[in-house]
Amino acid sequence: MREVIRQQDLSNEFYTSEQCYITELSNTSDDPDVSIARARVEPGVTTRWHRLRGTVERYYIVNGKGRVEVGKLPPQEVVGGDIVFIPPMCRQRITNIGAEDLVFLAICTPRFSNDVYEDIEDIPASNESAEM
């Protein structure tokens, strides 16, 4: 890795099948230990149930109001400044329950790659552990 300063460029935002918008802020092979993405969920939208194989994820809520569902924890409200820790293979989704966009940073270790993402929307929670 070498020293570098990256400016945020929201023009690179893209929509995902997970039902949110993503801007990759830092995700390169020069820094394989971590990635940082800006996620944006519109009001009233719930992302799809998913999990990450071999990757720890943290949500840092920047602004907005959400309800996060992680693993076996009861759904919890999150607001700016809150951090959600998500171990590998832990089911997760988030709902924007506010009137403005819910924006959070998704920080992954090691860095996120598409091959670690598993959509589990159609797997009942009671059967999910059998899939691990």
Residue frames relative to the residue before (quaternion, step in Angstrom):
aa qw qx qy qz dx dy dz
M 1.0000 0.0000 0.0000 0.0000 0.00 0.00 0.00
R 0.1430 -0.7656 0.6197 0.0970 3.54 -1.20 0.62
E 0.6189 -0.5458 0.3968 0.4021 3.56 -1.20 0.36
V 0.1363 0.7711 -0.6081 0.1301 3.54 -1.03 0.87
I 0.1761 -0.7369 0.6387 0.1344 3.54 -1.23 0.51
R 0.1312 -0.7905 0.5965 0.0465 3.55 -0.74 1.11
Q 0.3141 -0.7255 0.5833 0.1865 3.53 -0.96 0.89
Q 0.5156 -0.6243 0.4849 0.3304 3.56 -1.03 0.75
D 0.0294 -0.7929 0.6084 -0.0188 3.59 -0.88 0.98
L 0.1746 -0.8346 0.5172 0.0742 3.57 0.00 1.30
S 0.5089 0.6374 -0.4354 0.3809 3.61 1.22 -0.06
N 0.6377 0.5178 -0.3240 0.4694 3.61 1.28 -0.24
E 0.3658 0.7418 -0.4863 0.2818 3.59 1.27 0.18
F 0.0166 -0.7921 0.6102 0.0054 3.58 -1.04 0.79
Y 0.4586 -0.6724 0.5169 0.2652 3.55 -1.23 0.61
T 0.2130 -0.7912 0.5639 0.1030 3.57 -0.98 0.88
S 0.6158 -0.5380 0.4249 0.3884 3.56 -1.27 0.32
E 0.5489 0.6073 -0.3834 0.4277 3.58 1.28 -0.24
Q 0.4642 -0.7090 0.3973 0.3522 3.59 1.39 -0.20
C 0.6470 0.4238 -0.3669 0.5169 3.55 1.03 0.87
Y 0.4631 -0.6467 0.5325 0.2895 3.52 -1.36 0.22
I 0.1227 -0.7985 0.5885 0.0310 3.58 -0.99 0.89
T 0.0527 -0.7292 0.6800 0.0553 3.51 -1.21 0.73
E 0.3053 -0.7419 0.5676 0.1849 3.59 -0.62 1.12
L 0.2009 -0.7969 0.5622 0.0923 3.58 -0.53 1.18
S 0.7770 -0.0850 0.0794 0.6186 3.56 1.08 -0.77
N 0.3227 0.7086 -0.5695 0.2636 3.56 -0.48 1.22
T 0.3088 0.7571 -0.5094 0.2683 3.56 0.16 1.32
S 0.5897 -0.5712 0.4392 0.3648 3.54 -1.24 0.44
D 0.5549 0.5947 -0.3905 0.4312 3.62 1.25 -0.28
D 0.7688 0.2011 -0.1058 0.5977 3.60 1.25 -0.45
P 0.0257 -0.8783 0.4773 0.0055 3.60 0.62 1.14
D 0.6071 0.6136 -0.3426 0.3710 3.60 1.21 -0.38
V 0.8159 0.0847 -0.0162 0.5717 3.60 1.15 -0.44
S 0.0590 -0.7471 0.6568 0.0838 3.53 -1.29 0.48
I 0.1525 -0.7616 0.6243 0.0835 3.53 -1.25 0.59
A 0.0053 0.7861 -0.6170 0.0365 3.55 -0.81 1.06
R 0.3321 -0.6880 0.6038 0.2277 3.54 -1.21 0.60
A 0.1152 -0.7888 0.6026 0.0382 3.57 -0.74 1.10
R 0.0686 -0.7842 0.6163 0.0201 3.55 -1.08 0.79
V 0.0812 -0.7856 0.6133 -0.0049 3.54 -0.79 1.14
E 0.3902 -0.7401 0.5011 0.2213 3.57 -0.76 1.04
P 0.6728 -0.5086 0.3511 0.4068 3.60 -1.19 0.52
G 0.8235 0.2422 -0.1987 0.4730 3.55 -0.99 0.93
V 0.6086 0.5717 -0.3462 0.4278 3.61 1.24 -0.19
T 0.1629 -0.7395 0.6463 0.0945 3.55 -1.17 0.79
T 0.3984 -0.7024 0.5289 0.2610 3.58 -0.82 0.93
R 0.5953 -0.5722 0.4261 0.3697 3.55 -1.25 0.37
W 0.5545 -0.5548 0.4889 0.3816 3.55 -1.22 0.54
H 0.1633 0.7741 -0.5986 0.1252 3.55 -0.93 0.93
R 0.1277 -0.7546 0.6339 0.1118 3.54 -1.38 0.07
L 0.3246 -0.7337 0.5655 0.1910 3.55 -1.27 0.42
R 0.3512 -0.7425 0.5427 0.1756 3.54 -0.85 1.06
G 0.8681 0.0520 -0.0552 0.4906 3.61 -0.78 1.05
T 0.6776 0.4603 -0.2770 0.5023 3.59 1.23 0.30
V 0.2834 -0.7208 0.6104 0.1661 3.55 -0.96 0.97
E 0.0914 -0.7938 0.6000 0.0391 3.57 -0.97 0.87
R 0.1021 -0.7552 0.6448 0.0594 3.51 -1.18 0.70
Y 0.2052 -0.7334 0.6318 0.1446 3.55 -1.03 0.82
Y 0.0859 -0.7400 0.6638 0.0658 3.55 -0.96 0.91
I 0.2887 -0.7820 0.5287 0.1599 3.57 -0.39 1.23
V 0.2586 -0.7821 0.5544 0.1188 3.57 -0.70 1.15
N 0.7625 -0.2427 0.1544 0.5795 3.56 0.86 -0.94
G 0.6077 0.5128 -0.4395 0.4178 3.50 -1.30 0.47
K 0.3796 -0.6969 0.5674 0.2197 3.51 -1.39 -0.09
G 0.0215 0.8268 -0.5593 0.0560 3.56 -0.75 1.03
R 0.2687 -0.6799 0.6424 0.2297 3.49 -1.43 0.07
V 0.1269 -0.8143 0.5656 0.0309 3.55 -0.53 1.21
E 0.1264 -0.7523 0.6438 0.0605 3.53 -1.14 0.80
V 0.0579 0.8033 -0.5805 0.1198 3.55 -0.60 1.25
G 0.8522 -0.0437 0.0074 0.5214 3.55 -0.76 1.05
K 0.7762 -0.3100 0.2602 0.4835 3.54 -0.89 -0.99
L 0.4259 0.6955 -0.4761 0.3289 3.60 1.25 0.14
P 0.5112 -0.6000 0.4898 0.3726 3.60 -1.12 0.49
P 0.6183 -0.5311 0.4031 0.4161 3.63 -1.12 0.53
Q 0.0597 -0.8067 0.5879 -0.0008 3.57 -0.97 0.88
E 0.4585 -0.6635 0.5232 0.2753 3.53 -1.13 0.75
V 0.0673 -0.7819 0.6192 0.0261 3.56 -1.08 0.82
V 0.0793 -0.7725 0.6299 0.0136 3.53 -1.20 0.74
G 0.7763 -0.3569 0.2492 0.4560 3.55 -1.34 0.13
G 0.7737 0.3177 -0.2650 0.4797 3.56 -0.92 0.99
D 0.5865 0.5735 -0.3769 0.4302 3.61 1.20 -0.35
I 0.1824 -0.7578 0.6178 0.1035 3.55 -1.24 0.61
V 0.1600 -0.7669 0.6182 0.0636 3.56 -0.97 0.96
F 0.1907 -0.7811 0.5875 0.0914 3.61 -0.77 1.06
I 0.0454 -0.8162 0.5746 -0.0385 3.57 -0.74 1.10
P 0.2937 -0.7729 0.5361 0.1700 3.62 -0.41 1.18
P 0.6597 -0.4753 0.3766 0.4439 3.61 -1.24 0.25
M 0.8490 0.1831 -0.1697 0.4657 3.55 -1.22 0.73
C 0.4898 0.6454 -0.4362 0.3915 3.59 1.21 0.39
R 0.4310 -0.7047 0.4976 0.2647 3.59 -0.72 1.07
Q 0.0398 0.8089 -0.5794 0.0918 3.53 -1.02 0.86
R 0.1654 0.7309 -0.6598 0.0567 3.50 -1.35 0.50
I 0.1748 -0.7768 0.5979 0.0920 3.54 -1.27 0.42
T 0.2034 -0.7663 0.6031 0.0876 3.56 -1.11 0.82
N 0.3362 -0.6958 0.5927 0.2272 3.55 -1.02 0.80
I 0.0728 -0.8218 0.5651 0.0015 3.58 -0.46 1.23
G 0.5874 0.5800 -0.3614 0.4335 3.57 1.28 0.23
A 0.6166 -0.5599 0.4230 0.3570 3.54 -1.38 -0.06
E 0.7248 0.3501 -0.2295 0.5472 3.60 1.25 -0.27
D 0.6888 -0.4516 0.3402 0.4537 3.58 -1.26 0.18
L 0.3221 -0.6856 0.6198 0.2050 3.53 -1.18 0.74
V 0.0300 -0.8051 0.5916 -0.0314 3.57 -0.64 1.14
F 0.1183 0.7864 -0.6000 0.0875 3.56 -0.91 0.94
L 0.4206 -0.6525 0.5605 0.2883 3.52 -1.29 0.38
A 0.1866 -0.7407 0.6359 0.1102 3.55 -1.02 0.87
I 0.0602 -0.8107 0.5816 -0.0297 3.55 -0.39 1.29
C 0.0672 -0.8356 0.5445 -0.0278 3.57 -0.49 1.23
T 0.0131 -0.7627 0.6463 0.0173 3.53 -1.16 0.78
P 0.4587 -0.3202 -0.8004 0.2156 1.55 -1.31 2.09
R 0.7592 -0.3927 0.2376 0.4614 3.57 -1.26 0.10
F 0.5684 -0.6143 0.4426 0.3221 3.54 -1.18 0.71
S 0.0572 0.7363 -0.6742 0.0032 3.51 -1.23 0.69
N 0.6417 -0.5736 0.3497 0.3700 3.57 -1.08 0.71
D 0.6500 0.5530 -0.3316 0.4021 3.61 1.04 -0.66
V 0.6409 0.5068 -0.3463 0.4608 3.65 1.19 -0.17
Y 0.5831 0.6065 -0.3576 0.4053 3.59 1.25 -0.35
E 0.0172 -0.7835 0.6212 -0.0056 3.58 -0.93 0.94
D 0.2765 -0.7274 0.6094 0.1515 3.56 -0.74 1.11
I 0.0131 -0.8165 0.5763 -0.0323 3.59 -0.66 1.10
E 0.1838 0.8335 -0.5015 0.1412 3.57 1.22 0.50
D 0.7800 0.3650 -0.1823 0.4745 3.58 0.90 -0.88
I 0.5554 0.5710 -0.4106 0.4437 3.60 1.26 0.23
P 0.4019 -0.7120 0.5101 0.2673 3.64 -0.58 1.04
A 0.6057 -0.5896 0.3946 0.3604 3.59 -1.03 0.81
S 0.6553 0.5242 -0.3227 0.4377 3.60 0.99 -0.76
N 0.7161 0.4190 -0.2482 0.5000 3.62 1.16 -0.52
E 0.4918 0.7127 -0.4146 0.2799 3.57 1.20 -0.37
S 0.6499 0.5311 -0.3420 0.4226 3.62 0.86 -0.82
A 0.6060 0.5518 -0.3594 0.4462 3.58 1.13 -0.50
E 0.6335 0.5439 -0.3224 0.4459 3.58 1.21 -0.48
M 0.5751 0.6087 -0.3823 0.3907 3.59 1.17 -0.50
